[in-house]
Amino acid sequence: MGTRKRIYIGLLLGSLLLLAGFVVLLWYLISQRDLVINHIILIMLAALAILVFAGLGIGIMALVVMIWRSRSFSSLENLIHRAHELLFPLALLTGSLVGIPREKVIRSYISVNNYLVSLKHLYLRGEQVMILVPHCLQNSECPHKITMDVKNCKACGKCSIGDLKKMADQYQAILKVATGGTLARKFLIDHRPAGVVAVACERDLSLGIQDMGFIPVMGVLNCRPNGPCINTGVSLQEVENALRSLCKGGRD
């Protein structure tokens, strides 16, 4: 994925500065009053702000250090996760304020996420990995229901599901086709994978990565020659590369 990781990291830092500006403004407004209660509130807000900014700042710095040194630090993963969780919406807002398209910011976020997952050097068995793809990959005229059982796919070649099923069999991975977030979460609860290769559009993929919490997720963007949510496609090579980052069956 060619999207630059620095876009998302820069917007994270910009979001942190935006929050800092808001706190300074709040500090100024409260400090203009002489009531004792205002000073107490001010001190409490200042203490809370210092804790939040320290945690988020360390999380962002840990993210930068991991990318710079090409090394994962498991002790800092929780801070990085919290920084993503709290600052991602602000990063999107900051991007829009400086004229960076939402999709470009999300692609940068996915690129950062994939790189961090690859740094873990996971060595999972195939059956521990789930390939989770959207229903819109299936040809819209196909009569076979594959959301509950992908084995119903006849591999006719009109869509990429047949090739994905073949790849999943090769790696002994679990292939699931979801119609939406609710069914995707059900698959995750039922199978409890140790790693996921997720295919979706920018919005669904970014939400899915955050929704899966601490499960390592390699995100692959789909392609939409016919527009969103109908007869979409995906690069099989990118899916396999993602699998090879998680699955011991793909190691040389």
N, C-alpha and C positions, 0 to 999 in steps of 0.2 A: 504494500500500500504506500503510494508515493506522497501522501499528505504529510506536511511538515509537523513534527511534534511540538515545535517551538510556538506555534500559534496558540494551542491550548494552554501551554505552560505560561506564556506571556499573559493570556487573558485571566488565568488564575491569579497571577500576581496583581494584575490590574483590578480584579474584583476585591482582593484583599485591601488594596489602597482605597477603593470606593467605600468599603466598610469602615476603614479608618477615618475617612472624611466625614462619614455620617456620625461616628462616635464623637469626633472633635466638635462637630456642629451641635450635637446634643449636649455635650459638656459645656459649651459656650452659653447655650440658652439657659441651662439650669444654673450655671454659676453667676448669672446676672441677678439672681434673686438673693435676698439676704436671709431668708428663713433657714433655720437650722436643719429642718427636715430635707430641704433641697440639698444641703451639703452632705447629709447622710446618704441620700439617694445617689448623689454624684460619686461618692466614695465607693458605694456598692457597684455602680455601673462601671466605674473605672477598674475595679478588681476583676469583675466578670469579663470586661473587654480585654484586659491583659491576659487572662487565662485563655480566652478564645483565640486571640491573635497569636499567642505563643504556640498553641496547639496547631493552628492552621499554618502558621509560618514554618514550623518544624516539618509539618507534613509536606508542604510545597518544596522545602529545601531537600528533604529526603528523596522526593520525586526527582529533583534535578540531579542530585548526587548519584542516584541509581542509574539514570540515563547517561550521565557523564562517565561514570566508572564501569558501566555495563555489568552491574552486579546487584543482586537482590538482597535486601536486608529484612528478614522476616519480622524482626522486632519492631520495625517502623511501619509495617503494612497497615496496622489499624489506624494510625495517624493519617496515612495517605488516603485510606478509604474514607475517613471522615472529611478530609479536605475536599475530595471529589464530591462527596454527598452534599456538603454545605455550599461549596463555591461553584459547582457546575451550572446551576441556574443563573448565578450572577455572571459567570463567564459568558454565557449566551447573551445576557443583557449588555455586558461590556462590549462584546463583539458587534452587536447591532449598533451601539453608540458610535463605534469607530468605523462602521461600514463594512464589517466582515460578515458575509452571508452565514446564516444559521447552520446550513448543511456543511459548510467548510469547517466551522468550529467543531461540529460533531465528528466529522471525519478525522480531525486532528486528535480529538479525545479518544476515538477508537484506536488510532495509531499508537497513542501513548499507552493505552490499556494493553494492546496486543504485545507491545515491546516489553512491558513490565511482566506480563505472563511468561513470555519467552525467556526472561532472565531467571525464572524459577527453575529452569532445566528439569521439568517434570518428566517422570518416567512411568507413566500410567499404563496399565493393561488396557487392551482394546475395549473390553467389556465395562471398564470404568468411565469411558468417554461417550458422551451423547452428542450426536449431530442433530441440531434442532433447526428445522427449516420452516418457512411459512407456506401455507396452503396455496398461495398465489403462484408458487413455482409450478404447480400442476397445470397442465393444459386445461383451459376453461371448458372445453368440450368433452373432456374425459368422463366416462360414466362410472368409473371405478372409485369407490370410497377408500381413501388411503389414510385418513386422519387417525383412525383407531388401529389400523393394521396396514403398514406400508407394504406388506407382502402382497396385497391386492394389486399393486402396480404390475402391469404386464410388460414394462420396459419396451414400449412401442417406439420410443425415440422421439416422440413429439414434444417432450419436455425433459428436464434434467433429473427428474426423480429416479428414473431407472439407473442412470449412471451413478447417482448418489447412493442408491441401494447396493450397487455392485461394490462401490468404494467402502461402504460400511461393512459389508461382508468380508472384504479383503483385510480390513483392519480389525474385524470382529467388534466393531463399535455399534452403538445403539442409534438407529435412525428414527427420528420422530418428526411428524408433520403436524404443525399446530395451526389452528384457525385464529388464534389470538392469545393474549397474555394469560387468560384463565386456564386454558388447556395446556399451555406451555408450563405453567406452575404445577399443574397436576402431574405432568410427565416427570418433572424434577422431583416432586414429593414421592412419586411411586418408585422411581428408579434410583434416586439419590446418587447421581454421577459425581465423580471426583473432578471432572473437567468437562467443559462444553465447547463445542464449535457451533456458534450461532450465526445463522444467515438471516438478514432482514434489511429493511431500509434504514436510513440514518436515525430517524426518530425512534422507531421500535427497537433498534439495536442498542442505542444509548440507554433507553429506559430499561431494557432487558438486562444489560450488563450491571446496572445499578441495583435492579431488583434481585439479582442472583446473589447479592452480598459478597461473601468471601469465596464462592466457587470460582475457580479460574475459568475465564471465558475468553476464547479467541473469536473476535467478531469479523465476519465477512459480509461486505455490502453486496446486496443483489443489484442486478441491472434491470432497468425498466423501459424496454424499447416500446412498449405499448401503454406507457403511463403506469401510475402506482396501482398495486393490488390486482393486476390481471396479467397472466402469461409472462411473469417475470423470469429472469434467468440468473445464473450465478457462474462465476469462474470456477470450474472444477479444480484447476491448478491451485487457486487460492484456498479452497476448502482442504485440499490434500496437504498443502503447506501448513495450514493451521493444525490439522491432525498430527502431522509429524512433529509439531512443537509440543504436543501433549502425550502422544502415544508411543510406547516402546516398540510397537510393531513397525513403526516408520523410521526407526533409527538405523543408520548405516553400521 
